[in-house]
Structure formats: structure tokens, C-alpha cells
Amino acid sequence: MEKLFHLKENHTDVKTEVMAGITTFMTMAYILAVNPNILSAAGMDAEAVLIATSLAAFIGTMCMALMANYPFALAPGMGLNAYFAYTVVLTMGYSWQMALLAVFVEGIVFIILSLTNVREAIFNAIPMTLKSAVSVGIGLFIAFVGLQNAKLIVNSDSTLLTYQHFKGETFHSVGVGALLTLIGVLIIAVMLIKQVKGAILYGILITWVLGIVCELAGIYIPDPDAGMYSVIPTAFVSFDFSALGKTFGQVFNLDFSNFNLVNFIVVMFAFLFVDLFDTLGTLIGVASKADMLDEDGKLPRIKGALMADAVATSVGAVLGTSTTTTYVESSSGVTVGGRTGLTAATTAFLFLLASIFSPLFLTIPSFATAPALIVVGFYMMGAVAKINFDDMTDAIPAFLTILVMPLAYSISEGIAIGIISWTLINVLTGKAKEKNITPLMYVLTVLFILKYIFL
């Protein structure tokens, strides 16, 4: 372990890394339930997608562990899977096989970009202020996702969003789940203050157990129509993997009769664009949280991390799932001390196990993992102290980056607005030479502006 992951050099140990890996997995396990649900809307077999999701996460995360020695985990990305199903297939009319081809080609392009240092150059060109802002923005984004997963924040006709009303006929399903999330946050907070190792993981498990108790007592009543399912496991293992054949290799089984090259390139570019900046944003945010960036704001061994992400995307497409990307939930493992690839390897192994123990893992409710996401969001807010609010040319773009991520529900949109505003404000105020704006920042600014004009 020491020879492979350099634990002493990174001031960690096997127990801490394994605990961090388990924590990361527990906060990401929801993708095993969500991804099949979303991609099945595109006509894909849900069981096949579940197995493909587990295997893609295992391969991608293990690549991260061995190629970069970082505690970052990968899985099919949220948002990208919705774009795959609802836009590319259901709206644009492409078959899911053609959409998988676009994901596969995107991964190949990423591999080439990673080999030619383009992605690394983009990462290094982003100023440190924006990197700190990205970390804060991702923190708010993660906390917002947690609040939504718990149904503490819900849709409202008059105000877009509102808090959960703990009254009415949904109390024994949605209401109880939301209350258990609040209890989970309280439990984690107390354990963190008491400096309990693995507090976030214990918080997830305790909240789940409380949910089981509530269901057995008749306080929590499952309501599938409201997205509230039974939290009591009814089965533990399944060794039938034959369903994978329904998606495996289908990326190469295509009907080109209605193929439109221009539309295909647009679709592929959209996958490429979102994945590139979601990945960069995640790496910046999580690495900043773990103090992994050097004094110049650069991430050592970033090429290996980017390559792992690129390989995972293409492999995932062959297996039969949408774009596999680095997960912001990796920060939950980093928060409890994960610093090396052993954390990622642990998470990868659990994803492999999940393909066998899927009936058990899928029983963990979202209201049990939501407290972890909310607390991780709190932790990532700490990076706001690194932003110089006395320098308006830094502070305003940083503020816009932080603001847009949760409100636009997109990490990449936050980065886009941040880069555009930072470049334009510094140019228009005559600070371009002082801030040493790189040519690549100008290129990125133009590309982002063109994106909003034409896409």
C-alpha cells in the first residue's frame, strides 16, 4: 500500500483512506438508482444500465487511483445523463445507440486533448481567485442537491422554490424523510464537533437505520409516486449479469440511415463541453478543499487525472452508459481525510461490489445521503476566505461564479460566467497587464461567449 499510494508522504494511513473511500461511495451510491431511471426513458434496459453504471464507475475510479493517485471517484454524471436521454434521444430523435457513439467519440477526443496538454493548460490558466470561487460554488451546489434529494427544498408555483411543509397527506412519506435529513445533519454536526472519525459515514448509516425504525413503526410510509421508497432491504445479492448484453457494445451497432453529421458534431461538442468544465471544476474544487494545489494554483499529476476521466468516458459508452466523469461527491471522502488513490481504489471496489449487492445498496434512501452532501457543502464554503474581496476585479467575478453554480444548477455555467466576467472586467479597467491574463483565458472567454450566442 505504501509503495503504491505513498501514504506517509501524504500524511495518511490505510484506515483513514478506506473510511474516506466508503464515505465517498455512500454519497455517490444514489447514481446506481438514478442513472437507470433516467436512461431507461431513452429506451435503454434499466438493469443493464445499472450494471454498466457500476462497472464504468469501477473502471474509471480505479484508473484515477492507479494513474493519478488521487482520492477522486468517477461515475456517470448527473445532468449529462439527463441531456443524453431527454434532449439527444427524446427531443432530437437520435437512437440511444447514436447518443452512446457521441459519448464514445467525446472520450476519444478527451484522450487526445489530455495527451497534448490542452486540458492541463486550461486548468493552469484559470486564476487562483476563480479556483477558490469554484470550490465555494461547488459547495453550495452540493448542499443544494442534498436539500433537493431530501425534499427539504421543493418546487413552488409562486416562488420557483420553497421549503417543505410538514403538514398534510404527504407527511408520513416526504415529510418524515425531510425530518430525518435534518436529524442526520444534526447528528453529523455533533460528531464533527466531537471530532469523531468517519462522522459523515456514520451519519448516513444512522439516518438510514432511523428510517428503517420509522418504517417498521408505521411513521414512515413509502410512497413511490412521491419518490419515497421502502428503506428496508428485501434482497441482498444478485449474480445475474446477463442483462448487460442489452447495452454492451451497442455503441457500434448503429443505423446511419438518418445520420446528420452537423447535428452529431453539435451533440458530441455539447457532451465534450459540459464534461470538460464539470471535470475541471470538480478537480479544482475538491483539490482546493484538500490543499492539493501547489503555490501557483496548479494540480500536480493532473494529466493522469484527466486521462482517467477520458478513458472512463469511452469505456462507459461501450458498456452502455452516458458520460462518466469525476464526481463532486469525492469531496465527502476528502473531508474525512482521504488524500491518495487508496481512497479511490476503495470506492472503485465498492462500485464493483454494488453490481452484486445492488438490491441492498439501492435501498439506502436519498434522505440518508442528503445530510452528507449538506455538510460537505459547508466544508467547501471555507475556500471563500481565500478570495480577496478588497480587489473588485477579483471579487465580482468570484461572486458571480459562486452565485451561478447553484442557481443555474450547473458547475460548468458557473465557470463560464466566472471566466467571461474576470477577463472582461480586468480588460475594461486596464488591469489586463497587471493580472497577467494568459492568451488561453482570452480564447476561453471568446469560446464561452460564442457558446451563449450559438448554442
VOPA-318789 format. One record per residue (C-alpha): residue number from 0; chain; y, x, z. Coordinates in steps of 0.1 Angstrom, whole numbers, plus 5000, padded with zeros to 4 digits. Layout:
<pts>
   n chain north east   up
 NUM     A     Y    X    Z
...
</pts>
This chain:
<pts>
   n chain north east   up
   0     A  5000 5000 5000
   1     A  5024 5028 5009
   2     A  5017 5047 4978
   3     A  5021 5017 4956
   4     A  5051 4999 4972
   5     A  5069 5027 4992
   6     A  5071 5005 5023
   7     A  5085 5032 5047
   8     A  5112 5042 5022
   9     A  5123 5005 5021
  10     A  5122 5002 5059
  11     A  5095 4975 5059
  12     A  5058 4970 5067
  13     A  5028 4951 5054
  14     A  5031 4922 5079
  15     A  5068 4916 5071
  16     A  5061 4918 5033
  17     A  5032 4894 5035
  18     A  5051 4870 5056
  19     A  5080 4872 5031
  20     A  5057 4866 5002
  21     A  5042 4835 5019
  22     A  5077 4822 5026
  23     A  5088 4826 4990
  24     A  5057 4808 4978
  25     A  5062 4779 5002
  26     A  5097 4774 4989
  27     A  5086 4776 4953
  28     A  5054 4756 4955
  29     A  5072 4724 4945
  30     A  5072 4737 4909
  31     A  5035 4730 4909
  32     A  5042 4693 4913
  33     A  5075 4691 4894
  34     A  5066 4710 4862
  35     A  5036 4690 4852
  36     A  5056 4658 4859
  37     A  5084 4669 4836
  38     A  5064 4684 4808
  39     A  5040 4655 4807
  40     A  5069 4634 4795
  41     A  5068 4656 4763
  42     A  5032 4646 4758
  43     A  5015 4676 4775
  44     A  4985 4672 4797
  45     A  4997 4673 4834
  46     A  4966 4690 4847
  47     A  4967 4717 4820
  48     A  5004 4723 4828
  49     A  4996 4726 4865
  50     A  4970 4754 4858
  51     A  4993 4770 4832
  52     A  5022 4770 4857
  53     A  5000 4787 4884
  54     A  4988 4813 4860
  55     A  5022 4820 4845
  56     A  5037 4824 4879
  57     A  5009 4847 4890
  58     A  5012 4870 4859
  59     A  5050 4871 4859
  60     A  5053 4878 4897
  61     A  5026 4904 4896
  62     A  5044 4921 4867
  63     A  5075 4921 4889
  64     A  5056 4937 4917
  65     A  5040 4964 4897
  66     A  5067 4971 4871
  67     A  5098 4970 4893
  68     A  5086 4970 4930
  69     A  5110 4942 4938
  70     A  5103 4911 4960
  71     A  5113 4887 4933
  72     A  5090 4859 4922
  73     A  5087 4841 4889
  74     A  5076 4807 4877
  75     A  5086 4781 4850
  76     A  5123 4775 4855
  77     A  5138 4742 4866
  78     A  5164 4730 4841
  79     A  5147 4749 4813
  80     A  5116 4726 4816
  81     A  5139 4695 4815
  82     A  5156 4709 4784
  83     A  5122 4715 4769
  84     A  5109 4680 4775
  85     A  5139 4657 4773
  86     A  5161 4675 4747
  87     A  5139 4695 4724
  88     A  5109 4672 4723
  89     A  5122 4637 4731
  90     A  5157 4639 4717
  91     A  5155 4664 4688
  92     A  5120 4652 4678
  93     A  5101 4686 4679
  94     A  5065 4687 4689
  95     A  5058 4703 4723
  96     A  5038 4730 4703
  97     A  5070 4738 4684
  98     A  5090 4739 4716
  99     A  5064 4764 4730
 100     A  5069 4785 4699
 101     A  5107 4787 4706
 102     A  5099 4798 4742
 103     A  5074 4824 4729
 104     A  5099 4838 4704
 105     A  5126 4839 4731
 106     A  5103 4860 4753
 107     A  5097 4885 4724
 108     A  5134 4888 4718
 109     A  5139 4894 4755
 110     A  5113 4922 4754
 111     A  5132 4939 4726
 112     A  5165 4934 4744
 113     A  5150 4949 4776
 114     A  5137 4979 4757
 115     A  5171 4985 4742
 116     A  5190 4983 4775
 117     A  5212 4953 4763
 118     A  5203 4932 4793
 119     A  5208 4961 4817
 120     A  5242 4968 4801
 121     A  5252 4931 4806
 122     A  5242 4933 4843
 123     A  5261 4965 4849
 124     A  5292 4953 4830
 125     A  5298 4924 4854
 126     A  5323 4934 4881
 127     A  5312 4936 4917
 128     A  5335 4907 4927
 129     A  5318 4884 4904
 130     A  5284 4896 4916
 131     A  5293 4887 4951
 132     A  5306 4853 4939
 133     A  5273 4847 4920
 134     A  5254 4853 4953
 135     A  5276 4828 4971
 136     A  5274 4803 4943
 137     A  5236 4805 4942
 138     A  5236 4799 4979
 139     A  5255 4767 4975
 140     A  5233 4758 4946
 141     A  5201 4763 4965
 142     A  5214 4744 4995
 143     A  5224 4715 4972
 144     A  5189 4715 4957
 145     A  5175 4713 4992
 146     A  5197 4684 5001
 147     A  5187 4666 4969
 148     A  5150 4674 4974
 149     A  5152 4659 5009
 150     A  5172 4629 4995
 151     A  5199 4636 5021
 152     A  5223 4636 4991
 153     A  5217 4607 4967
 154     A  5234 4592 4936
 155     A  5263 4568 4941
 156     A  5279 4544 4916
 157     A  5314 4548 4930
 158     A  5315 4585 4941
 159     A  5287 4601 4920
 160     A  5271 4614 4952
 161     A  5268 4602 4987
 162     A  5248 4608 5019
 163     A  5215 4590 5027
 164     A  5220 4557 5045
 165     A  5194 4555 5073
 166     A  5190 4517 5071
 167     A  5173 4491 5050
 168     A  5138 4488 5035
 169     A  5136 4525 5024
 170     A  5140 4539 5059
 171     A  5103 4543 5065
 172     A  5099 4564 5034
 173     A  5131 4581 5021
 174     A  5149 4577 5054
 175     A  5122 4593 5076
 176     A  5118 4621 5051
 177     A  5155 4629 5052
 178     A  5155 4628 5090
 179     A  5125 4652 5091
 180     A  5145 4676 5069
 181     A  5174 4676 5094
 182     A  5149 4682 5122
 183     A  5134 4711 5101
 184     A  5169 4727 5097
 185     A  5174 4724 5134
 186     A  5140 4740 5141
 187     A  5147 4769 5118
 188     A  5182 4774 5131
 189     A  5169 4776 5167
 190     A  5141 4800 5158
 191     A  5165 4822 5138
 192     A  5189 4824 5167
 193     A  5159 4833 5189
 194     A  5151 4860 5163
 195     A  5116 4846 5156
 196     A  5099 4865 5127
 197     A  5090 4841 5099
 198     A  5112 4813 5112
 199     A  5117 4798 5078
 200     A  5080 4796 5070
 201     A  5072 4782 5105
 202     A  5100 4756 5099
 203     A  5083 4744 5067
 204     A  5049 4741 5083
 205     A  5062 4724 5115
 206     A  5082 4699 5094
 207     A  5051 4692 5073
 208     A  5030 4687 5105
 209     A  5056 4663 5118
 210     A  5054 4644 5086
 211     A  5017 4641 5089
 212     A  5021 4628 5125
 213     A  5047 4603 5114
 214     A  5024 4590 5086
 215     A  4994 4587 5109
 216     A  5017 4568 5134
 217     A  5029 4544 5107
 218     A  5065 4557 5110
 219     A  5065 4573 5076
 220     A  5051 4551 5048
 221     A  5046 4567 5014
 222     A  5065 4550 4985
 223     A  5056 4566 4951
 224     A  5082 4546 4933
 225     A  5108 4564 4955
 226     A  5092 4597 4950
 227     A  5078 4598 4986
 228     A  5041 4605 4986
 229     A  5014 4609 5013
 230     A  5017 4642 5032
 231     A  4981 4640 5044
 232     A  4957 4662 5023
 233     A  4928 4642 5008
 234     A  4912 4671 4990
 235     A  4914 4709 4993
 236     A  4900 4726 4963
 237     A  4892 4721 4926
 238     A  4874 4746 4904
 239     A  4876 4727 4871
 240     A  4899 4747 4848
 241     A  4887 4731 4815
 242     A  4920 4712 4811
 243     A  4938 4744 4803
 244     A  4923 4743 4769
 245     A  4946 4714 4760
 246     A  4976 4737 4761
 247     A  4963 4773 4759
 248     A  4971 4789 4725
 249     A  4987 4757 4712
 250     A  5019 4777 4706
 251     A  5001 4790 4674
 252     A  4987 4755 4664
 253     A  5017 4742 4645
 254     A  5027 4717 4619
 255     A  5055 4731 4598
 256     A  5060 4700 4576
 257     A  5092 4690 4594
 258     A  5103 4725 4603
 259     A  5141 4732 4602
 260     A  5149 4769 4606
 261     A  5185 4764 4617
 262     A  5176 4739 4644
 263     A  5148 4761 4655
 264     A  5171 4790 4659
 265     A  5196 4768 4679
 266     A  5168 4757 4702
 267     A  5155 4793 4707
 268     A  5190 4805 4713
 269     A  5196 4778 4739
 270     A  5164 4789 4758
 271     A  5174 4825 4754
 272     A  5210 4820 4766
 273     A  5201 4800 4797
 274     A  5172 4822 4807
 275     A  5192 4854 4802
 276     A  5221 4844 4825
 277     A  5199 4825 4850
 278     A  5178 4856 4854
 279     A  5208 4879 4857
 280     A  5225 4856 4881
 281     A  5193 4854 4902
 282     A  5188 4892 4902
 283     A  5225 4897 4912
 284     A  5225 4871 4939
 285     A  5191 4880 4955
 286     A  5196 4918 4952
 287     A  5231 4915 4967
 288     A  5217 4895 4996
 289     A  5191 4922 5002
 290     A  5216 4951 4998
 291     A  5196 4964 4969
 292     A  5227 4971 4947
 293     A  5240 5007 4947
 294     A  5276 5016 4954
 295     A  5285 5008 4917
 296     A  5270 4974 4920
 297     A  5240 4983 4898
 298     A  5204 4974 4905
 299     A  5180 5004 4903
 300     A  5148 4997 4883
 301     A  5164 4967 4867
 302     A  5147 4975 4834
 303     A  5113 4968 4850
 304     A  5125 4936 4865
 305     A  5139 4923 4832
 306     A  5108 4934 4813
 307     A  5086 4915 4838
 308     A  5107 4884 4832
 309     A  5104 4888 4794
 310     A  5067 4893 4794
 311     A  5062 4863 4817
 312     A  5081 4841 4793
 313     A  5059 4849 4763
 314     A  5027 4848 4783
 315     A  5037 4814 4799
 316     A  5043 4799 4764
 317     A  5008 4810 4753
 318     A  4993 4794 4785
 319     A  5012 4762 4779
 320     A  5044 4760 4799
 321     A  5082 4762 4795
 322     A  5103 4794 4801
 323     A  5091 4814 4831
 324     A  5120 4830 4849
 325     A  5130 4848 4881
 326     A  5135 4823 4909
 327     A  5164 4820 4932
 328     A  5140 4809 4959
 329     A  5130 4846 4961
 330     A  5159 4849 4985
 331     A  5139 4830 5011
 332     A  5114 4859 5012
 333     A  5142 4884 5012
 334     A  5158 4866 5041
 335     A  5128 4871 5063
 336     A  5126 4908 5054
 337     A  5109 4912 5020
 338     A  5120 4943 5003
 339     A  5092 4955 4980
 340     A  5067 4945 4953
 341     A  5042 4937 4981
 342     A  5062 4905 4988
 343     A  5060 4896 4951
 344     A  5023 4905 4949
 345     A  5016 4882 4979
 346     A  5035 4854 4963
 347     A  5016 4860 4930
 348     A  4982 4859 4948
 349     A  4991 4826 4964
 350     A  5001 4811 4930
 351     A  4966 4822 4917
 352     A  4950 4806 4947
 353     A  4972 4775 4941
 354     A  4952 4769 4909
 355     A  4922 4764 4931
 356     A  4938 4748 4961
 357     A  4962 4727 4941
 358     A  4953 4694 4959
 359     A  4963 4710 4992
 360     A  4995 4728 4981
 361     A  5007 4698 4962
 362     A  5006 4677 4994
 363     A  5034 4698 5010
 364     A  5064 4674 5007
 365     A  5098 4683 4994
 366     A  5113 4673 5027
 367     A  5094 4701 5043
 368     A  5106 4728 5020
 369     A  5141 4715 5018
 370     A  5151 4729 5052
 371     A  5142 4764 5040
 372     A  5164 4760 5009
 373     A  5194 4748 5030
 374     A  5191 4777 5055
 375     A  5187 4802 5026
 376     A  5219 4788 5011
 377     A  5236 4795 5044
 378     A  5224 4831 5044
 379     A  5236 4837 5009
 380     A  5271 4824 5018
 381     A  5276 4857 5037
 382     A  5285 4875 5005
 383     A  5318 4857 5004
 384     A  5331 4883 5029
 385     A  5328 4909 5001
 386     A  5353 4891 4979
 387     A  5389 4904 4982
 388     A  5409 4871 4984
 389     A  5442 4891 4986
 390     A  5437 4901 4949
 391     A  5442 4868 4930
 392     A  5428 4883 4898
 393     A  5395 4888 4916
 394     A  5397 4858 4940
 395     A  5404 4830 4915
 396     A  5375 4838 4891
 397     A  5352 4843 4921
 398     A  5362 4809 4934
 399     A  5356 4792 4900
 400     A  5322 4809 4898
 401     A  5312 4796 4932
 402     A  5326 4761 4925
 403     A  5310 4756 4892
 404     A  5274 4765 4901
 405     A  5265 4736 4924
 406     A  5289 4711 4907
 407     A  5276 4718 4871
 408     A  5241 4723 4885
 409     A  5238 4755 4866
 410     A  5238 4792 4876
 411     A  5245 4802 4840
 412     A  5275 4779 4837
 413     A  5290 4794 4868
 414     A  5286 4829 4854
 415     A  5301 4818 4821
 416     A  5332 4803 4838
 417     A  5335 4834 4860
 418     A  5334 4859 4832
 419     A  5358 4839 4810
 420     A  5383 4834 4838
 421     A  5381 4870 4851
 422     A  5387 4886 4817
 423     A  5415 4862 4806
 424     A  5433 4863 4839
 425     A  5433 4901 4840
 426     A  5443 4904 4804
 427     A  5471 4879 4806
 428     A  5485 4895 4838
 429     A  5484 4930 4824
 430     A  5457 4942 4847
 431     A  5431 4950 4820
 432     A  5435 4988 4821
 433     A  5437 4988 4859
 434     A  5405 4968 4862
 435     A  5388 4989 4835
 436     A  5374 4959 4816
 437     A  5344 4971 4796
 438     A  5341 4962 4759
 439     A  5309 4943 4768
 440     A  5329 4920 4791
 441     A  5352 4912 4761
 442     A  5322 4904 4740
 443     A  5306 4882 4767
 444     A  5339 4864 4771
 445     A  5341 4856 4734
 446     A  5305 4846 4732
 447     A  5309 4822 4762
 448     A  5340 4806 4746
 449     A  5322 4802 4713
 450     A  5293 4786 4732
 451     A  5315 4759 4746
 452     A  5331 4753 4712
 453     A  5299 4751 4691
 454     A  5270 4742 4714
</pts>
